[in-house]
Amino acid sequence: MFFQSVLLSLQKIYLMGKRAKSFVIENLEIIDTSSDGTSVGKHENIAIFVRGAVPGDVVDVNVFQKKKTYYRAEILNFKKKSEHRVEPKCKHFGLCGGCKWQHLSYESQLKYKQKQVVDAFERIGNLDTSKMRDIFSCKNIFYYRNKLEFSFADRRWLTNEEIKDESIAQSPGLGFHVPRVFDKVLQIEECHLMDSFADEIRNAIGNFTLKENISYYNARKWEGLMRNIIVRKSNNDEWMLIIVFWEKNSDAEKVLKFVEEKFPNLSSIFYVINQKRNDSISDLPVHLYKGNEYLTETMEDLNFRVSPLSFLQTNSEQAYELYKIARQMAGLSGNELVYDLYTGTGTIAQFVAKSCKKVVGIEYVEMAIEDAKKNAKENNIHNAEFVAGDMAKVFTDEFVKVHGKPDIIITDPPRAGMHPDVVKQIIKLLPEKIIYVSCNPASQARDIDMLRDFYEICRIQPVDMFPHTHHVENICELMLKSEF
């Protein structure tokens, strides 16, 4: 009944605004997964993208969107369930938009993540994947995140069963946005991505604000006090809470005071005033209400400050493994000048600093660079330098004249990959080695394709950072060709 309810709710989501006439395809065999986390079947040489299915399922589906090269469909019923299918742990599975692969065995998740890297490299970059190693699995597949963001909405998402129940009235919600629905959230009672203390914080704030009749945000009218809460945790068991309000008023003060009294073990409480039409707070002032200005993340003998806006890999335990692999690939002897592009809070830069002559990190978020500088000082690292600015504008010939020509470049760009000007600058410099860390194998493959005339692939190492999602991290070691 639960899964059927989920399917009906998903059908409701995807059929909203539907114009084309739907039709049914019977006995569709699911044969693969796609890069967006949906599963794929084939019908008359047309790809059918189906949410809620896993490879090995045989299903009847209703096609609700028809394009020239593909269809999108939802499951009507199962004819055969795959042997790779498992029971989801989370009661919200299928609706909140996260953990899309909780119904797929972890062994199968790893298989399809590795395939995603292979497909990106071979199809997008036409690159050789013979040097690819088996994906590095995650030890803990639940409760691994160190950061979660929850949204408020003055109208929560109701399932089909709730709509039929006349005793259930429309009400505000606090949780995750439902896919393709920007103005409603699914009320979340539990989330297995983070320590249960995050649930306690969220549920307590939700109950308090409803009891006090404090307004929730309306994304259509751009009004309502409560917008978001962001919970962060360090591997030293320090907790940070960031509350995003529409404005600072007496109700906001009431919420802050409640949190302070309810959770005295919070290391930091911050608030942000956001009157923009989007939820991004990276360009807004962050105000400290109580506690420390940062959390401290520890890896080996290094400590890293994590401020509210600092980027940090959201799986601390697996990030440590990722950084160790990157450092090992760099193969440092102690004499190299290393550039760490998109350095964030300087974690990778400081990981390699003790093994090289000097490392220079570049990052566009100024607060992250300030953290990197403070981290280096506290860690007694004196051969690391950090610069803030837009990568494409900072990483220039003039910059190289000042800091020197790098022997090795480590780059860990955002999902969009490196700016073309950054790739061009790398080609100008032709460092002996490039270690490319990526959260998006597609953009990584595109960038490496632009470097292929100058570099050869030595190693490819996928790393699973986010179990139960389709996302995969990948590290590629590139060596300058001998003729250069």
Stockholm file with secondary structure:
# STOCKHOLM 1.0

chainA/1-484         MFFQSVLLSLQKIYLMGKRAKSFVIENLEIIDTSSDGTSVGKHENIAIFVRGAVPGDVVDVNVFQKKKTYYRAEILNFKKKSEHRVEPKCKHFGLCGGCKWQHLSYESQLKYKQKQVVDAFERIGNLDTSKMRDIFSCKNIFYYRNKLEFSFADRRWLTNEEIKDESIAQSPGLGFHVPRVFDKVLQIEECHLMDSFADEIRNAIGNFTLKENISYYNARKWEGLMRNIIVRKSNNDEWMLIIVFWEKNSDAEKVLKFVEEKFPNLSSIFYVINQKRNDSISDLPVHLYKGNEYLTETMEDLNFRVSPLSFLQTNSEQAYELYKIARQMAGLSGNELVYDLYTGTGTIAQFVAKSCKKVVGIEYVEMAIEDAKKNAKENNIHNAEFVAGDMAKVFTDEFVKVHGKPDIIITDPPRAGMHPDVVKQIIKLLPEKIIYVSCNPASQARDIDMLRDFYEICRIQPVDMFPHTHHVENICELMLKSEF
#=GR chainA/1-484 SS CHHHHHHHHHHHHHHTTCCSCCEEEEEEEEEEECTTSCEEEEETTEEEEEETCCTTCEEEEEEEEECSSEEEEEEEEEEECCTTBCCCSCTTTTTSSSCTTTTBCHHHHHHHHHHHHHHIIIIISCCCCTTBCCCBCCSCCSSCCSEEEEEEESSBCCCHHHHHCTTCCCCCEEEEECTTCSSCEEECSCCTTSCTHHHHHHHHHHHHHHHTTCCBCBTTTTBCSEEEEEEEECTTSCEEEEEEESSCSHHHHHHHHHHHHHCTTCSEEEEEECCSSSCCCTTSCCEEEEECSCEEEEETTEEEEECTTCCCCSCHHHHHHHHHHHHHHHTCCSCCEEEEETCTTTHHHHHHHTTSSEEEEEESCHHHHHHHHHHHHHTTCCSEEEEESCHHHHSSHHHHHHHCCCSEEEECCCTTCCCHHHHHHHHHHCCSEEEEEESCHHHHHHHHHHHTTTEEEEEEEEECCSTTSSCCEEEEEEEECTTC
#=GC SS_cons         CHHHHHHHHHHHHHHTTCCSCCEEEEEEEEEEECTTSCEEEEETTEEEEEETCCTTCEEEEEEEEECSSEEEEEEEEEEECCTTBCCCSCTTTTTSSSCTTTTBCHHHHHHHHHHHHHHIIIIISCCCCTTBCCCBCCSCCSSCCSEEEEEEESSBCCCHHHHHCTTCCCCCEEEEECTTCSSCEEECSCCTTSCTHHHHHHHHHHHHHHHTTCCBCBTTTTBCSEEEEEEEECTTSCEEEEEEESSCSHHHHHHHHHHHHHCTTCSEEEEEECCSSSCCCTTSCCEEEEECSCEEEEETTEEEEECTTCCCCSCHHHHHHHHHHHHHHHTCCSCCEEEEETCTTTHHHHHHHTTSSEEEEEESCHHHHHHHHHHHHHTTCCSEEEEESCHHHHSSHHHHHHHCCCSEEEECCCTTCCCHHHHHHHHHHCCSEEEEEESCHHHHHHHHHHHTTTEEEEEEEEECCSTTSSCCEEEEEEEECTTC
//
